[in-house]
Amino acid sequence: MIANIIANKLGLKEEYVENTIELLEDGATIPFISRYRKEATGGMNEVEVAAVANELDALTELQHRRDFILQSIESQDKLTDELRQRIETCWDATTLEDIYLPYKQKRRTRAQVAREAGLEPMANIIQAQNGTPLQKAAMRYLNPEKGVETVEQVLQGAQDIIAERVSENERARQSLRYTFAHHAVIASHVVKGKDADGQNFRDYFDWKEPLSRCSSHRLLAMRRGEAEGILRVSISVDDESAIERLSRMFVKGRDEASELVRQAVEDGYKRLLEPSISNEFGALSRQKADEEAIKIFVRNLEQLLMASPLGQKRVMGIDPGFRTGCKVVCLDEQGNLLHHTVIYPHPPKNERIQAMLAVGKLLEKYRIEAISIGNGTAGRETEEFVEHLDLPDGVEVYSVSEDGASIYSASEIARQEFPDEDVTVRGAVSIGRRLMDPLAELVKIDPSSIGVGQYQKDVNQAALKKSLDQTVISCVNRVGVNVNTASPWLLTYVSGLGPTLAQNIVNYRAQNGPFRSRRELMKVPRLGAKAFEQSAGFLRIQGGSEPLDNSAVHPERYALVERMAHDSGCSVAALLSDKALREKIDIQKYVSNEVGLPTLKDIMAELEKPGRDPRGPLKQFAFDPNVHEITDLQPGQVLPGIVTNITNFGAFVDVGVHTKGLVHVSQLSDHYVKDPTTVVSLHQHVMVKVIAVDLQRERISLSMKGL
């Protein structure tokens, strides 16, 4: 049943969903399933496997909720066979809660007080609307001991019961949900006296629009304004028309009882039903906005993690600064710290000559091949200082994002790596290492601190963390990890490992030297057959005795490749190096019950480029040398820039000043753009035109139209 529900929702074949669920429940990871079990899943990619896993989690949670509801109603002796069947066959969370609502334990409501006073039969009489004289009937339910001393109190208590029935009626709730879904309006207004404090939210001081058309960034902006006490936000529909539709469901005539029912419907709507559904839609809209914001963050993070690496070169990392100077570190090919110092090439000290001499000596002494400069405060000035030096041939200069470097430098991970160095040295090391391998360095930082996305601090943090963790895992396993050089923090994200096994691998490596084969991983404490199966294909061993150990071919398929080599009359190494030999292989010959064409095609692709890095080559970039401050910008200027962040309302571009400019989604292209990520990507080099500069608010408006 669960597989069928997931398959229908995601548009996948039930057979493949069943196989995927079985693999997940057996402990297989998403990267492993999507990479090495394509026959079982019908070739699902990581996104599809992750979607199945998420739906499975949601339905499993729903099952637990359903079991609790059944137990709760049964304990009240109200669980009929019909009700049990309805609950057991319900797979919609909203419907399930609607079914449970009349039986849910509540605080002592007005309706509950009326029931305790014995007024439920009177409520039934009124709701029947069959012409019974109400005044006479009400006399029978006077109960002074319970505070019901008048006919009016009897009628009011009965109406309270009817009002609660209306609010808990499934048809009534679904009807109002339909109204909210199609006609709800979200509005925000500035709190009196908060005008001056809330200038960042002034666009929403008097805002109103249909909820269905409210974008995620506007909704999150309003909610942030509400959280900061600047705005009041409401979601509502036209009350009169909603009450009229509900009245038609409950009011049967025009007599006295019908009028009391109509009043009860209105009371139930205003006091109970409308607030409940309004809150529900507030939560749903917030959830939808969160999901959209998280998707944007995930896309940005993926692009950031998959940024091109410089590779294993000797790097000088510089963390720029004015008053406190520029922190300089020299790193070897593995990113180990060789030396650190501080130079003061900028005001107020202006020790430019001393700084030039110091950098020149370090470049020569440590045979530096590239220089990595942080793009924060004094970044442009430091970059220009370095570029004016007489650099040795081949030394290239790069600007690197500093986002999250300060978080890393003060983290427990940084303290473990550099217990004897202060935060400034650690930050400069991070900047240098980011150039060498962004992925290996960024996995040490909480992804939400990296600074790409929109309103990441405002969204559901548990959902954000889950999505970001999945993204990091996906990227790490897509690239693969050199088991002999990787840090424990990078190994942690490898399929099937985790913190304990990652540390055990590093400890084993320290005690026994580099791993010589993947099979040797089985000697690592607590790394059993299952962990080996899940992780081996993503771990690389360079220069080992088995050529396939430096490829994405899984050890479980080594025998198959050896058979291919044997049939071709050569060794596995020759098969890897000789294209002509590979082209003669007929992979259809190797199809079996266990191995299908998808796996065979993957193997052949890997044999062609074993251990290839899917990340592209690193490119250098230069800002306009005449632009340093926001005051240097004029409308009409066309400038080179780097995309630093993407949201669903546009892209932020660094043009070389301390304030990032915004290319609104309407200015990204000459044609209509729904999703900015279809036009730009993170760290993309672009040309932009300055449209407007707001010096007071420090905002830069840019355009890419016609460029």
C-alpha positions as CSV (number, residue, x, y, z in Angstrom):
1,M,0.0,0.0,0.0
2,I,2.8,2.5,0.9
3,A,4.7,1.7,-2.3
4,N,1.5,2.3,-4.3
5,I,0.8,5.6,-2.6
6,I,4.4,6.9,-3.1
7,A,4.5,5.6,-6.7
8,N,1.2,7.4,-7.6
9,K,2.3,10.7,-5.9
10,L,5.8,10.8,-7.5
11,G,4.8,9.3,-10.9
12,L,7.1,6.3,-10.5
13,K,6.6,2.6,-11.1
14,E,5.4,0.8,-8.0
15,E,7.8,-2.1,-8.6
16,Y,10.8,0.2,-8.5
17,V,9.4,2.1,-5.5
18,E,9.0,-1.2,-3.6
19,N,12.6,-2.2,-4.4
20,T,13.8,1.2,-3.3
21,I,11.9,1.0,0.0
22,E,13.4,-2.5,0.6
23,L,16.9,-1.2,0.0
24,L,16.4,1.8,2.3
25,E,15.0,-0.4,5.1
26,D,18.0,-2.7,4.6
27,G,20.3,0.3,5.5
28,A,21.3,1.3,2.0
29,T,22.1,5.0,1.5
30,I,20.6,7.3,-1.2
31,P,24.0,7.7,-3.1
32,F,24.6,4.0,-3.1
33,I,21.1,3.1,-4.3
34,S,21.1,5.7,-7.1
35,R,24.7,4.8,-8.2
36,Y,24.9,1.0,-7.8
37,R,21.4,-0.3,-7.8
38,K,20.0,1.1,-11.0
39,E,18.4,-2.2,-12.1
40,A,16.4,-2.4,-8.9
41,T,15.2,1.2,-9.1
42,G,14.7,1.5,-12.8
43,G,17.5,4.1,-13.0
44,M,16.1,6.5,-10.4
45,N,18.5,9.4,-9.8
46,E,19.4,10.7,-6.4
47,V,16.6,13.3,-6.3
48,E,14.0,10.6,-7.0
49,V,15.5,8.2,-4.5
50,A,15.6,11.0,-1.9
51,A,11.9,11.8,-2.7
52,V,10.9,8.2,-2.1
53,A,12.9,8.2,1.2
54,N,11.2,11.4,2.3
55,E,7.7,10.2,1.4
56,L,8.4,6.9,3.3
57,D,9.4,8.9,6.4
58,A,6.2,10.9,6.2
59,L,3.9,7.9,5.7
60,T,5.7,6.0,8.5
61,E,5.1,9.0,10.8
62,L,1.4,9.0,9.6
63,Q,1.1,5.3,10.5
64,H,2.3,6.1,14.0
65,R,-0.2,8.9,14.3
66,R,-2.9,6.7,13.1
67,D,-2.1,4.0,15.7
68,F,-2.2,6.6,18.4
69,I,-5.6,7.9,17.3
70,L,-7.1,4.4,17.2
71,Q,-5.8,3.8,20.7
72,S,-7.1,7.1,21.9
73,I,-10.6,6.6,20.5
74,E,-10.7,3.0,21.7
75,S,-9.9,4.1,25.2
76,Q,-13.0,6.3,25.1
77,D,-15.1,3.2,24.1
78,K,-16.2,5.1,20.9
79,L,-14.3,3.1,18.3
80,T,-16.9,1.5,16.0
81,D,-16.0,-0.9,13.2
82,E,-16.9,1.8,10.6
83,L,-14.8,4.4,12.3
84,R,-11.8,2.0,12.6
85,Q,-12.0,1.2,8.9
86,R,-12.1,4.9,8.0
87,I,-9.0,5.6,10.1
88,E,-7.1,2.5,9.0
89,T,-7.6,3.3,5.3
90,C,-6.9,7.0,5.6
91,W,-3.5,8.2,4.2
92,D,-4.1,11.9,4.3
93,A,-2.9,13.7,7.4
94,T,-5.5,16.5,7.2
95,T,-8.4,14.1,6.8
96,L,-7.1,12.0,9.6
97,E,-7.0,14.9,12.0
98,D,-10.5,15.9,10.9
99,I,-11.8,12.4,11.7
100,Y,-10.1,12.6,15.1
101,L,-11.2,16.1,16.0
102,P,-14.5,15.2,17.7
103,Y,-12.8,12.7,19.8
104,K,-9.7,14.7,20.6
105,Q,-9.1,15.6,24.3
106,K,-9.6,19.3,24.6
107,R,-9.5,21.9,27.2
108,R,-12.9,22.6,28.9
109,T,-14.8,24.4,26.1
110,R,-18.1,26.2,26.3
111,A,-19.7,23.2,24.5
112,Q,-18.2,20.8,27.1
113,V,-19.6,22.9,29.9
114,A,-23.0,22.7,28.2
115,R,-22.8,18.9,27.8
116,E,-21.9,18.5,31.4
117,A,-25.0,20.5,32.2
118,G,-27.1,17.9,30.2
119,L,-27.9,20.2,27.3
120,E,-26.8,17.9,24.4
121,P,-30.4,16.6,23.9
122,M,-31.6,20.2,23.6
123,A,-28.9,20.8,20.9
124,N,-30.2,17.8,19.0
125,I,-33.8,19.2,19.1
126,I,-32.7,22.6,17.8
127,Q,-30.5,21.1,15.1
128,A,-33.3,18.8,13.9
129,Q,-35.4,22.0,13.0
130,N,-38.6,19.9,13.0
131,G,-41.0,22.5,14.5
132,T,-40.7,21.4,18.1
133,P,-41.7,24.3,20.5
134,L,-38.3,25.4,21.8
135,Q,-39.4,27.3,24.9
136,K,-41.4,24.4,26.2
137,A,-38.6,21.9,25.4
138,A,-36.0,24.1,27.0
139,M,-37.9,24.1,30.3
140,R,-37.1,20.4,30.7
141,Y,-33.3,21.1,30.7
142,L,-33.1,23.8,33.4
143,N,-30.4,22.7,35.8
144,P,-29.7,25.3,38.6
145,E,-27.0,23.1,40.2
146,K,-25.0,23.4,36.9
147,G,-25.7,27.1,36.6
148,V,-28.5,26.8,34.0
149,E,-31.3,28.7,35.5
150,T,-33.1,30.3,32.6
151,V,-34.5,29.2,29.2
152,E,-32.1,31.6,27.5
153,Q,-29.1,29.8,29.2
154,V,-30.5,26.5,28.0
155,L,-30.7,27.8,24.4
156,Q,-27.3,29.4,24.6
157,G,-25.7,26.3,25.9
158,A,-27.3,24.2,23.1
159,Q,-26.0,26.7,20.5
160,D,-22.5,26.4,22.0
161,I,-22.7,22.7,21.3
162,I,-24.0,23.2,17.8
163,A,-21.2,25.8,17.1
164,E,-18.6,23.2,18.1
165,R,-20.2,20.6,16.0
166,V,-20.1,23.0,13.0
167,S,-16.4,23.7,13.7
168,E,-15.6,19.9,13.9
169,N,-17.8,18.9,10.9
170,E,-15.6,17.4,8.1
171,R,-17.7,18.8,5.3
172,A,-17.7,22.3,6.9
173,R,-13.9,22.2,7.3
174,Q,-13.3,21.0,3.8
175,S,-15.7,23.7,2.4
176,L,-13.9,26.5,4.3
177,R,-10.5,25.0,3.2
178,Y,-11.7,25.3,-0.4
179,T,-12.7,28.9,0.2
180,F,-9.3,29.7,1.7
181,A,-7.4,27.9,-1.1
182,H,-9.1,30.0,-3.8
183,H,-10.0,33.3,-2.1
184,A,-7.7,33.8,0.9
185,V,-5.9,37.2,1.2
186,I,-2.7,37.8,3.1
187,A,-2.3,41.3,4.5
188,S,0.4,43.0,6.5
189,H,0.3,46.4,8.3
190,V,2.9,48.2,10.3
191,V,2.5,48.2,14.1
192,K,1.7,51.7,15.4
193,G,4.9,53.6,16.3
194,K,7.2,51.1,14.5
195,D,7.6,53.0,11.2
196,A,11.0,54.4,12.0
197,D,12.4,51.1,13.3
198,G,11.1,49.0,10.5
199,Q,12.4,50.7,7.4
200,N,13.7,47.4,6.1
201,F,10.0,46.2,5.9
202,R,8.5,49.4,4.5
203,D,7.4,47.6,1.4
204,Y,5.0,45.7,3.6
205,F,3.6,48.5,5.8
206,D,0.3,48.3,4.0
207,W,0.4,45.2,1.8
208,K,-2.4,42.9,0.6
209,E,-2.4,40.2,-2.1
210,P,-4.1,36.8,-2.8
211,L,-2.4,34.2,-0.6
212,S,-2.2,31.8,-3.6
213,R,0.0,34.4,-5.5
214,C,2.3,35.3,-2.5
215,S,5.8,34.4,-3.3
216,S,8.0,32.6,-0.7
217,H,10.4,35.5,-0.3
218,R,7.5,38.0,0.3
219,L,5.8,35.7,2.8
220,L,9.1,35.1,4.7
221,A,9.8,38.8,4.7
222,M,6.4,39.5,6.2
223,R,6.8,36.8,8.8
224,R,10.2,38.1,9.8
225,G,8.7,41.6,10.2
226,E,6.0,40.0,12.3
227,A,8.6,38.2,14.5
228,E,10.5,41.4,15.0
229,G,7.4,43.2,16.1
230,I,7.3,45.5,13.1
231,L,4.3,44.1,11.2
232,R,0.9,42.5,11.9
233,V,0.1,39.7,9.4
234,S,-3.3,38.1,8.7
235,I,-4.8,35.6,6.4
236,S,-8.5,35.9,5.8
237,V,-11.5,35.4,3.5
238,D,-14.8,37.2,3.1
239,D,-16.6,36.3,6.3
240,E,-20.2,36.9,5.0
241,S,-19.9,34.7,2.0
242,A,-18.2,32.0,4.0
243,I,-20.9,32.0,6.7
244,E,-23.6,32.0,4.0
245,R,-22.1,28.8,2.4
246,L,-21.8,27.1,5.8
247,S,-25.4,28.1,6.7
248,R,-26.7,26.3,3.6
249,M,-25.2,23.1,5.0
250,F,-26.8,23.3,8.4
251,V,-29.9,25.6,8.2
252,K,-33.0,23.7,6.9
253,G,-35.8,26.2,7.2
254,R,-37.0,29.6,8.5
255,D,-38.4,28.9,11.9
256,E,-37.1,29.7,15.3
257,A,-34.8,26.7,15.5
258,S,-33.3,27.5,12.1
259,E,-32.5,31.0,13.2
260,L,-30.8,29.6,16.3
261,V,-28.8,27.2,14.1
262,R,-27.8,30.1,11.8
263,Q,-26.6,32.0,14.8
264,A,-24.7,29.0,16.0
265,V,-23.1,28.5,12.6
266,E,-21.9,32.2,12.6
267,D,-20.6,31.8,16.2
268,G,-18.9,28.5,15.3
269,Y,-17.3,30.1,12.2
270,K,-16.0,33.2,13.9
271,R,-15.0,31.8,17.2
272,L,-13.7,28.3,16.3
273,L,-13.7,27.3,12.6
274,E,-12.2,30.4,10.9
275,P,-9.3,30.8,13.3
276,S,-8.5,27.1,13.0
277,I,-8.5,27.1,9.2
278,S,-6.7,30.5,9.1
279,N,-4.0,29.1,11.3
280,E,-3.9,25.9,9.2
281,F,-3.4,27.9,6.0
282,G,-0.8,30.1,7.7
283,A,1.1,27.0,8.6
284,L,0.7,25.5,5.1
285,S,1.8,28.8,3.4
286,R,4.8,29.0,5.7
287,Q,5.6,25.4,5.0
288,K,5.4,26.0,1.2
289,A,7.5,29.1,1.6
290,D,10.0,27.2,3.7
291,E,10.2,24.4,1.0
292,E,10.8,26.9,-1.8
293,A,13.5,28.7,0.2
294,I,15.1,25.5,1.2
295,K,15.2,24.4,-2.5
296,I,16.9,27.6,-3.4
297,F,19.4,27.1,-0.6
298,V,20.0,23.5,-1.6
299,R,20.7,24.5,-5.3
300,N,23.1,27.3,-4.2
301,L,24.9,25.0,-1.7
302,E,25.3,22.3,-4.4
303,Q,26.8,24.8,-6.8
304,L,29.1,26.1,-4.0
305,L,30.2,22.6,-3.0
306,M,30.8,21.6,-6.6
307,A,32.8,24.7,-7.4
308,S,36.0,24.0,-9.4
309,P,39.1,23.1,-7.3
310,L,42.6,24.4,-8.0
311,G,43.9,21.0,-6.9
312,Q,47.0,20.0,-4.9
313,K,49.2,23.0,-5.2
314,R,51.2,25.0,-2.8
315,V,49.0,28.0,-1.8
316,M,49.3,31.3,0.0
317,G,46.1,32.2,1.8
318,I,45.5,35.8,2.7
319,D,42.7,37.0,5.1
320,P,42.6,40.7,4.3
321,G,42.2,43.5,6.8
322,F,42.9,47.2,7.3
323,R,43.6,48.1,10.9
324,T,44.4,44.5,12.0
325,G,46.5,43.8,8.9
326,C,46.3,40.9,6.5
327,K,46.8,37.4,7.9
328,V,49.1,35.4,5.6
329,V,49.5,31.6,5.6
330,C,51.6,29.3,3.4
331,L,50.2,25.8,2.8
332,D,51.7,22.7,1.2
333,E,50.0,20.5,-1.5
334,Q,48.0,18.7,1.1
335,G,46.8,21.9,2.8
336,N,49.2,21.6,5.8
337,L,50.2,24.9,7.5
338,L,53.9,25.7,6.8
339,H,54.1,29.3,8.0
340,H,52.0,32.3,9.1
341,T,52.5,36.0,9.5
342,V,50.8,39.4,9.4
343,I,51.4,42.2,6.9
344,Y,50.1,45.8,6.9
345,P,50.0,47.1,3.3
346,H,46.9,49.3,3.9
347,P,45.9,52.3,6.1
348,P,46.3,53.1,8.9
349,K,49.9,51.6,9.1
350,N,50.7,51.7,5.3
351,E,53.7,49.4,5.6
352,R,53.5,48.7,1.9
353,I,57.2,48.2,1.2
354,Q,57.7,45.8,4.2
355,A,54.6,43.9,3.1
356,M,55.9,43.5,-0.5
357,L,59.3,42.2,0.7
358,A,57.6,39.8,3.1
359,V,55.3,38.3,0.5
360,G,58.1,38.1,-2.0
361,K,60.3,36.1,0.4
362,L,57.4,33.7,1.3
363,L,56.6,33.1,-2.3
364,E,60.1,32.0,-3.0
365,K,60.8,30.1,0.2
366,Y,57.7,28.0,0.1
367,R,57.5,27.7,-3.7
368,I,54.0,29.1,-3.8
369,E,52.0,28.3,-6.9
370,A,48.8,30.2,-6.3
371,I,47.5,33.0,-4.0
372,S,44.0,32.8,-2.4
373,I,42.6,36.1,-1.1
374,G,39.4,36.5,0.9
375,N,36.7,38.7,-0.7
376,G,35.6,40.5,2.5
377,T,36.8,43.8,4.0
378,A,39.9,45.0,2.2
379,G,39.7,42.1,-0.3
380,R,39.8,44.3,-3.4
381,E,42.6,46.4,-2.1
382,T,44.6,43.4,-1.1
383,E,44.1,41.8,-4.5
384,E,45.4,44.9,-6.2
385,F,48.3,45.0,-3.9
386,V,49.3,41.4,-4.7
387,E,48.8,41.9,-8.5
388,H,51.2,44.8,-8.5
389,L,54.0,42.6,-7.0
390,D,56.6,41.0,-9.3
391,L,55.1,37.6,-9.0
392,P,57.1,34.5,-10.1
393,D,56.0,33.0,-13.4
394,G,53.0,30.8,-13.1
395,V,51.7,32.1,-9.8
396,E,48.0,32.9,-10.2
397,V,45.8,35.1,-7.9
398,Y,42.2,34.2,-7.0
399,S,39.5,35.9,-5.0
400,V,37.7,33.4,-2.7
401,S,34.5,33.7,-0.7
402,E,35.0,34.3,3.0
403,D,31.4,33.2,3.9
404,G,31.6,31.0,7.0
405,A,35.3,31.3,7.4
406,S,34.9,33.0,10.8
407,I,32.4,30.3,11.8
408,Y,35.0,27.7,11.0
409,S,37.9,29.5,12.7
410,A,36.0,29.5,16.0
411,S,34.7,26.0,15.7
412,E,35.7,22.8,17.6
413,I,36.9,21.4,14.3
414,A,39.3,24.3,13.8
415,R,40.5,23.9,17.4
416,Q,41.2,20.2,16.8
417,E,43.1,21.0,13.6
418,F,45.1,23.9,15.0
419,P,45.1,23.8,18.8
420,D,48.1,26.2,19.0
421,E,46.9,28.8,16.5
422,D,44.4,31.7,17.0
423,V,41.2,32.3,15.0
424,T,42.9,34.7,12.6
425,V,45.4,32.0,11.4
426,R,42.7,29.4,11.2
427,G,40.5,31.7,9.0
428,A,43.4,32.4,6.6
429,V,44.1,28.6,6.3
430,S,40.4,28.1,5.5
431,I,40.6,30.7,2.7
432,G,43.7,29.0,1.3
433,R,42.2,25.5,1.4
434,R,39.0,26.7,-0.2
435,L,40.9,27.5,-3.3
436,M,42.5,24.0,-3.3
437,D,39.3,22.1,-2.8
438,P,36.1,24.0,-1.8
439,L,34.2,20.8,-1.0
440,A,36.8,19.3,1.4
441,E,36.9,22.6,3.3
442,L,33.2,23.6,3.3
443,V,32.0,20.3,4.8
444,K,33.6,21.6,8.0
445,I,31.2,24.5,8.3
446,D,27.5,24.4,9.2
447,P,25.9,24.9,5.7
448,S,23.4,27.4,7.0
449,S,26.3,29.7,7.9
450,I,27.7,29.7,4.4
451,G,25.4,32.6,3.4
452,V,23.8,31.4,0.1
453,G,20.0,31.5,-0.1
454,Q,17.2,33.6,1.3
455,Y,15.9,33.8,4.8
456,Q,17.6,30.6,5.9
457,K,17.5,31.6,9.5
458,D,13.7,32.0,9.3
459,V,12.7,28.6,7.8
460,N,12.1,25.3,9.5
461,Q,15.6,24.5,10.8
462,A,15.0,20.7,11.1
463,A,13.8,20.6,7.4
464,L,16.7,22.8,6.4
465,K,19.3,20.7,8.1
466,K,17.9,17.5,6.6
467,S,18.0,18.9,3.1
468,L,21.4,20.5,3.5
469,D,22.9,17.3,4.9
470,Q,21.5,15.3,2.0
471,T,23.1,17.8,-0.4
472,V,26.5,17.6,1.2
473,I,26.3,13.8,1.2
474,S,25.3,13.9,-2.5
475,C,28.2,16.2,-3.5
476,V,30.8,14.3,-1.5
477,N,29.9,11.0,-3.0
478,R,29.5,12.4,-6.5
479,V,33.1,13.6,-6.4
480,G,34.5,10.7,-4.5
481,V,37.1,10.9,-1.7
482,N,40.8,10.0,-1.6
483,V,40.8,7.8,1.5
484,N,44.5,8.4,2.1
485,T,44.3,12.2,2.3
486,A,40.8,13.0,3.4
487,S,40.0,14.6,6.7
488,P,37.7,12.8,9.1
489,W,35.1,15.5,8.5
490,L,35.1,14.8,4.8
491,L,35.0,11.0,5.3
492,T,32.0,11.5,7.6
493,Y,29.8,12.3,4.6
494,V,30.8,9.2,2.6
495,S,28.0,6.7,2.1
496,G,27.9,4.2,4.9
497,L,30.4,5.8,7.2
498,G,29.6,8.5,9.7
499,P,31.8,10.2,12.4
500,T,32.9,7.0,14.2
501,L,34.0,5.0,11.2
502,A,35.5,8.1,9.6
503,Q,37.7,8.7,12.7
504,N,38.6,5.0,12.8
505,I,39.8,5.2,9.2
506,V,42.0,8.2,10.0
507,N,43.4,6.4,13.1
508,Y,44.1,3.2,11.1
509,R,45.9,5.3,8.4
510,A,48.0,7.0,11.1
511,Q,49.1,3.7,12.6
512,N,49.5,1.6,9.5
513,G,50.3,4.1,6.7
514,P,48.3,4.7,3.6
515,F,45.7,2.2,2.4
516,R,47.1,0.0,-0.4
517,S,43.7,-1.4,-1.5
518,R,40.0,-1.0,-0.9
519,R,39.9,-4.4,0.6
520,E,42.2,-3.2,3.4
521,L,39.3,-1.0,4.6
522,M,37.8,-4.2,6.1
523,K,40.6,-4.2,8.7
524,V,39.4,-0.9,10.1
525,P,37.7,-1.4,13.5
526,R,33.9,-1.7,13.2
527,L,33.9,-1.3,9.4
528,G,31.9,-4.4,8.6
529,A,30.6,-5.9,5.3
530,K,27.6,-3.6,5.1
531,A,29.6,-0.4,5.7
532,F,32.2,-1.6,3.1
533,E,29.4,-2.3,0.6
534,Q,28.0,1.2,1.0
535,S,31.2,3.1,1.1
536,A,33.8,1.3,-1.1
537,G,32.7,2.7,-4.4
538,F,33.0,6.3,-3.2
539,L,36.5,5.9,-1.7
540,R,39.5,6.3,-4.0
541,I,43.0,4.8,-3.6
542,Q,45.6,6.3,-5.9
543,G,48.7,4.3,-6.9
544,G,47.5,1.0,-5.3
545,S,47.9,-2.5,-6.5
546,E,44.4,-2.6,-8.0
547,P,43.8,-0.1,-10.8
548,L,40.0,-0.1,-10.2
549,D,40.5,1.1,-6.7
550,N,41.0,4.6,-8.1
551,S,37.7,4.5,-9.9
552,A,34.0,4.5,-9.2
553,V,33.7,0.9,-10.2
554,H,32.4,-1.0,-7.1
555,P,34.5,-3.9,-5.8
556,E,31.5,-6.2,-6.3
557,R,32.0,-5.7,-10.1
558,Y,35.7,-6.2,-10.2
559,A,35.3,-9.8,-11.3
560,L,33.1,-8.6,-14.2
561,V,35.8,-6.1,-15.4
562,E,38.4,-8.8,-15.0
563,R,36.3,-11.1,-17.2
564,M,36.0,-8.3,-19.8
565,A,39.8,-7.9,-19.7
566,H,40.4,-11.7,-20.0
567,D,38.0,-11.9,-22.9
568,S,39.9,-9.0,-24.6
569,G,43.2,-10.8,-24.0
570,C,44.6,-8.1,-21.8
571,S,45.0,-6.9,-18.2
572,V,42.6,-4.6,-16.4
573,A,45.3,-1.8,-16.5
574,A,45.5,-2.2,-20.3
575,L,41.8,-2.0,-20.6
576,L,41.8,1.3,-18.7
577,S,44.5,2.8,-20.8
578,D,43.6,1.5,-24.3
579,K,40.5,3.0,-25.9
580,A,40.6,0.6,-28.9
581,L,40.4,-2.4,-26.5
582,R,37.3,-0.9,-24.8
583,E,35.6,-0.1,-28.0
584,K,35.7,-3.8,-29.0
585,I,33.7,-4.8,-26.0
586,D,30.1,-5.8,-26.6
587,I,28.5,-5.1,-23.2
588,Q,25.3,-7.0,-24.2
589,K,27.4,-10.1,-23.7
590,Y,27.7,-9.4,-20.0
591,V,24.1,-8.8,-19.2
592,S,22.9,-11.2,-16.5
593,N,20.2,-11.5,-13.9
594,E,22.3,-9.4,-11.5
595,V,23.9,-6.9,-13.9
596,G,21.9,-5.0,-16.5
597,L,22.7,-2.4,-19.2
598,P,22.6,0.6,-16.8
599,T,25.4,-0.8,-14.6
600,L,27.4,-1.9,-17.6
601,K,27.2,1.5,-19.2
602,D,28.3,3.1,-15.9
603,I,31.3,0.7,-15.8
604,M,32.3,1.5,-19.3
605,A,32.1,5.2,-18.7
606,E,34.2,4.8,-15.6
607,L,36.8,2.7,-17.5
608,E,37.1,5.5,-20.0
609,K,37.9,8.2,-17.3
610,P,38.7,6.4,-14.0
611,G,38.5,8.6,-10.9
612,R,37.6,11.7,-13.0
613,D,36.5,14.8,-11.0
614,P,33.1,15.9,-12.2
615,R,33.9,19.5,-11.2
616,G,35.1,21.7,-14.1
617,P,38.4,23.6,-14.4
618,L,39.0,26.7,-12.3
619,K,38.8,30.1,-14.1
620,Q,40.3,33.4,-13.0
621,F,38.3,36.6,-12.8
622,A,39.1,40.4,-12.7
623,F,36.9,43.3,-11.6
624,D,36.8,46.6,-13.3
625,P,40.0,48.3,-12.0
626,N,38.2,51.7,-11.8
627,V,35.5,50.5,-9.5
628,H,36.2,50.2,-5.7
629,E,33.4,51.9,-3.9
630,I,29.6,52.2,-4.4
631,T,30.2,55.9,-5.2
632,D,32.2,54.8,-8.3
633,L,29.0,53.4,-9.8
634,Q,26.9,55.3,-12.3
635,P,23.7,54.3,-14.1
636,G,24.6,52.9,-17.5
637,Q,28.0,51.4,-16.6
638,V,28.6,47.9,-17.9
639,L,30.8,45.9,-15.5
640,P,32.1,42.3,-15.0
641,G,30.7,40.6,-11.9
642,I,30.5,37.3,-10.1
643,V,27.1,35.8,-9.0
644,T,27.4,35.3,-5.2
645,N,23.8,34.4,-4.3
646,I,20.6,33.3,-6.1
647,T,17.1,33.8,-4.7
648,N,13.7,33.2,-6.4
649,F,13.5,37.0,-6.9
650,G,16.8,37.4,-8.6
651,A,20.6,37.1,-8.3
652,F,23.1,39.0,-6.3
653,V,26.3,40.0,-8.1
654,D,29.6,41.3,-6.8
655,V,30.9,44.0,-9.1
656,G,33.9,44.8,-6.9
657,V,32.4,47.1,-4.2
658,H,31.4,46.1,-0.7
659,T,27.7,46.0,-1.5
660,K,26.4,43.3,-3.7
661,G,24.1,44.4,-6.5
662,L,20.7,42.8,-7.3
663,V,19.7,41.6,-10.8
664,H,16.0,41.3,-10.3
665,V,14.4,38.3,-12.0
666,S,12.8,40.7,-14.5
667,Q,16.2,41.9,-15.4
668,L,18.0,38.6,-15.9
669,S,17.1,38.1,-19.5
670,D,15.4,39.6,-22.5
671,H,12.7,36.8,-22.2
672,Y,10.5,35.9,-19.2
673,V,12.3,34.1,-16.4
674,K,10.4,32.0,-13.9
675,D,13.3,30.4,-12.2
676,P,16.6,32.4,-11.9
677,T,18.7,29.2,-11.7
678,T,17.8,28.5,-15.4
679,V,19.7,31.6,-16.3
680,V,22.6,32.0,-13.8
681,S,24.6,29.8,-11.5
682,L,26.6,30.5,-8.4
683,H,30.1,31.9,-9.1
684,Q,29.2,32.4,-12.7
685,H,31.1,35.3,-14.4
686,V,28.6,37.7,-15.9
687,M,28.4,41.2,-17.4
688,V,25.9,43.6,-15.8
689,K,24.6,47.1,-16.4
690,V,24.1,49.5,-13.5
691,I,20.4,50.6,-13.5
692,A,20.3,52.6,-10.2
693,V,22.3,53.2,-7.1
694,D,20.6,54.1,-3.7
695,L,23.4,55.4,-1.6
696,Q,21.1,56.0,1.5
697,R,19.9,52.4,1.6
698,E,23.2,51.0,0.0
699,R,21.3,49.2,-2.7
700,I,22.5,48.6,-6.3
701,S,20.1,47.6,-9.1
702,L,21.6,45.8,-12.0
703,S,20.5,44.3,-15.3
704,M,21.7,41.6,-17.6
705,K,19.3,42.4,-20.4
706,G,20.9,42.8,-23.8
707,L,24.3,41.8,-22.5
